[in-house]
Amino acid sequence: MKKFFGDLKRDLKFKTLGSGHVLTEDPRKPTEIKPNVQEKPRRPPAEESQMAAAAALSRLEVKQHKGRPTSGLSSLRSEVKNELMAEAATSEVQTINNQGPSSALKKDGTTFSVDAVYFICPLTNASVSKSGRELHIKEAILMKFADDPIRASIMMIHTFNKDREKIKMACETLGKYIDNMCNNPSEEKYRKIKLQNKVFQERISELEGTHEFLQSIGFERKSLQVPGQENAEEFYVFNEDFLATYEELRQYKDELLNAEPVRAQLDRQVRVFQPSPQAAKFELPNDFYNLTAEEIKREQQLRSEAIEKTSMLRTKAMRERDEQRELKKYNYTLLRVRFPDGYILQATFYAREKVSALREFVHSVLENDCVPFELVAPGGQKLKDESVMLIEVGLVPAALLTLTWDADVLLDIQAAGQNFTGTIKQELLSNVQTLV
């Protein structure tokens, strides 16, 4: 993590040098970046890497924040950078062994059961809020340009663009460019790409990361005279000095075609609380709801009308329509599991995760998981079907469950003269909190 923090500070320093330059212009001399001699394959020169990163950041800002005042954009970038620096400096995420505060204060003075939904960024290992995860991932990808511009540009293509069909078409076209060069190394025409070409304009040019990918694998943008035309045209021209062999190009093509978007993982925000009569009381932030305040009020009205509905003859189609409508209300759920010794385990789940995921999670926090257990939902329903979603059994947007050990197995243990202290792992109990 110390190395990561050092790299992070260096990357932030380099990005403050200014915006990118067109390759046909004379760029300002960049700060020298020492190559990582342990990493293969060989990287392009530092100058091209820096210019690709600066160009990527500039293109992202223009597209994502068009119409936003410059001062607002600068403030946003500064906020994200400060967040990354703070996360790297502490070198810890909100994990099982290091928990955040047990609650957050609402405007009316009451407290939230959890202050927000958080995600783990796979690139920085930082825990970021739901509202900040997309910007955090984009910034993290851009910051990788200094060390690995090729793979950073591949991440850009698959993560910054949302239309999967356009991404597939762009990657296949870029792969075709590479195949043409590798299969015809003596043909000069395959080492040039005309920027005004219809295929290039329709499939490549408008997608984020495609220009950065071409530049990072060895293409340089140049103005060339075309026979029979008075004015020069813009081309990408391949510089073979970038790579040792064409095998490297084939490797990058395979990575491009098989890459997946960078996705943040849900941070369960695991917490353990002392036994408390407040266990069934939940106050959730807006992150847990897909509805606006007005829609929530409307839902409350509909609930009050539910009694009337039960006395009406309803068709199967009507029931299914209401069920689908119910499933769309929530994306996340906050679950608490009360253990026989009174301790309360809390974690965040996707509303559409299955009961099996909940059981696996409970198993993972047990000091000794050899004794079977049952999970009992509010109202006494035992969660025996592990294939159903949490939202389908009513465990949204929050619920308190009860864990009970298998009585027959406990009797067998006692008959054998052994003691069973089924409890939560000690590292979690060492951070036990108090519900407020």
Residue pairs with C-beta under 8 A, 6 or more apart in sequence:
1 88
1 91
2 91
4 88
4 124
5 88
5 89
5 91
7 146
7 147
8 84
8 85
8 88
8 143
9 85
10 33
10 146
11 143
11 146
12 81
12 84
12 85
12 143
13 31
14 30
14 31
14 33
14 50
14 53
14 146
15 53
15 54
15 57
15 142
15 143
17 28
17 30
17 31
17 50
17 54
18 28
18 54
19 54
19 55
19 57
19 58
20 51
20 52
20 53
20 54
20 55
20 56
20 57
20 58
21 27
21 28
21 51
21 54
21 55
22 221
23 51
23 215
23 220
23 221
23 222
24 221
24 222
24 223
27 47
27 51
30 46
30 47
30 50
30 51
31 50
32 46
33 46
33 49
33 50
33 146
35 43
35 46
36 43
36 147
39 147
39 148
41 243
41 244
41 248
41 251
42 243
42 244
42 248
43 49
43 147
43 148
43 149
43 150
44 149
44 216
44 218
44 242
46 146
48 149
48 215
48 216
48 242
49 145
49 146
49 149
49 216
50 145
50 146
51 215
52 145
52 149
52 153
52 212
52 215
52 216
53 142
53 143
53 145
53 146
53 149
53 152
53 212
55 211
55 212
55 215
56 142
56 145
56 152
56 153
56 156
56 208
56 209
56 212
57 142
59 208
59 211
60 138
60 142
60 160
60 208
61 73
61 77
63 208
65 72
65 73
65 76
76 135
77 139
80 132
80 135
80 136
80 139
81 139
83 126
83 128
83 132
83 136
84 124
84 126
84 136
84 139
84 140
84 143
87 93
87 124
87 126
87 127
87 128
88 124
88 126
92 98
93 120
93 125
93 126
93 127
93 267
94 100
94 118
94 127
94 267
94 269
95 270
96 270
96 365
96 425
96 427
96 428
97 427
97 428
97 431
98 431
99 269
99 270
99 271
99 431
99 433
100 115
100 269
101 115
102 271
102 273
102 433
102 434
102 435
102 436
103 111
103 112
103 113
103 114
103 115
103 436
104 111
104 112
104 114
104 115
104 116
104 285
105 111
105 112
106 112
106 283
110 283
111 283
111 436
112 283
112 284
112 285
113 281
113 282
113 283
113 284
113 334
113 346
113 398
114 269
114 284
114 285
114 334
114 346
114 348
115 285
116 129
116 130
116 131
116 285
116 287
117 129
117 130
117 266
117 285
117 287
117 288
117 332
117 348
118 127
118 128
118 129
118 130
118 266
118 267
118 269
118 348
119 127
119 128
119 129
119 130
119 133
119 264
119 265
119 266
119 267
120 126
120 127
120 264
120 265
120 266
120 267
121 127
121 128
121 133
121 136
121 137
121 140
121 264
122 262
122 263
122 264
122 265
123 137
123 140
123 141
123 144
123 262
124 136
124 140
126 136
127 267
128 136
128 264
129 287
130 287
131 287
133 264
136 264
137 159
137 262
137 264
138 159
138 160
140 262
141 152
141 155
141 156
141 159
141 160
141 262
142 152
142 156
144 151
144 152
144 155
145 152
145 153
145 212
149 212
149 215
149 216
150 213
150 216
150 217
150 252
151 255
152 212
152 216
153 209
153 210
153 212
153 213
153 215
153 216
154 209
154 213
154 252
154 255
154 256
154 259
155 209
155 259
155 261
155 262
156 208
156 209
156 212
156 213
157 167
157 170
157 171
157 207
157 208
157 209
157 210
157 213
157 256
157 259
158 167
158 209
158 259
158 260
158 261
158 262
159 261
159 262
160 208
160 209
161 167
161 170
161 207
161 208
161 209
166 203
166 207
167 207
169 203
170 203
170 204
170 207
170 210
171 256
171 257
172 257
173 199
173 200
173 203
173 204
174 204
174 210
174 213
174 214
174 253
174 256
175 253
175 256
175 257
177 190
177 193
178 217
178 249
178 250
178 252
178 253
179 253
180 187
180 190
181 190
181 191
181 238
181 246
181 249
182 246
182 249
182 250
184 190
185 246
191 237
191 238
191 240
192 224
192 235
192 236
192 237
192 238
193 200
193 214
193 219
193 235
193 236
194 200
194 233
194 234
194 235
195 201
195 205
195 221
195 233
195 234
195 235
195 236
196 233
196 234
204 210
205 211
213 256
214 236
215 221
215 236
217 242
217 243
217 249
217 252
218 238
218 239
218 240
218 241
218 242
218 243
219 236
219 237
219 238
219 239
220 236
220 237
220 238
220 239
221 234
221 235
221 236
221 237
222 234
222 235
222 236
222 237
223 232
223 233
223 234
223 235
224 232
224 233
224 235
224 237
225 232
226 232
226 233
243 249
266 332
266 348
266 349
266 350
267 348
268 347
268 348
268 349
268 361
269 346
269 347
269 348
270 345
270 346
270 347
270 365
270 428
271 345
271 346
271 347
271 431
271 433
272 343
272 344
272 345
272 346
272 424
272 428
272 429
272 431
272 432
272 433
273 279
273 336
273 343
273 344
273 346
273 432
273 433
273 434
273 435
274 342
274 343
274 344
274 432
274 433
274 434
274 435
275 341
275 342
275 343
275 344
276 344
276 434
276 435
278 435
278 436
279 336
279 338
279 344
279 400
279 435
280 378
280 400
281 435
282 334
282 397
282 398
284 334
284 397
284 398
287 332
288 330
288 331
288 332
288 333
288 334
288 397
288 398
289 296
289 329
289 330
289 397
290 328
290 329
290 330
290 331
291 299
291 329
299 329
326 391
327 352
327 391
327 392
329 396
329 397
330 351
330 391
330 396
330 397
331 350
331 351
331 352
332 348
332 349
332 350
332 351
332 397
333 348
333 349
333 350
333 351
333 390
333 391
333 395
333 396
333 397
333 398
333 399
334 346
334 347
334 348
334 349
334 397
334 398
335 346
335 347
335 348
335 349
335 358
335 390
335 395
335 398
335 399
335 400
335 401
336 344
336 345
336 346
336 398
336 399
336 400
336 401
337 344
337 345
337 346
337 362
337 375
337 400
337 401
337 402
337 403
338 344
338 400
338 401
338 402
338 403
339 345
339 403
339 422
339 423
339 424
340 403
340 404
340 405
340 422
341 423
343 423
343 424
343 429
343 432
344 400
344 435
345 362
345 365
345 424
345 428
347 361
349 357
349 358
349 361
349 390
350 390
351 389
351 390
351 391
351 396
351 397
352 389
352 390
352 391
353 389
353 390
354 386
354 387
354 388
354 389
354 390
355 375
355 383
355 385
355 386
355 387
355 388
355 389
355 390
355 393
356 386
356 387
358 375
358 383
358 390
359 375
359 383
359 386
362 373
362 375
362 403
363 369
365 424
365 425
365 428
366 422
366 423
366 424
366 425
367 421
367 422
367 423
367 424
367 425
367 426
368 420
368 421
368 422
368 423
371 405
371 406
371 409
371 410
371 413
371 420
371 422
372 405
372 406
372 409
373 403
373 404
373 405
373 406
373 422
374 382
374 383
374 384
374 403
374 404
374 406
375 382
375 383
375 401
375 402
375 403
376 382
376 383
376 401
376 402
376 403
376 404
377 383
377 393
377 394
377 395
377 399
377 401
378 394
378 399
378 400
378 401
381 393
383 393
383 401
390 396
395 401
405 420
405 422
410 420
413 419
413 420
414 420
423 429
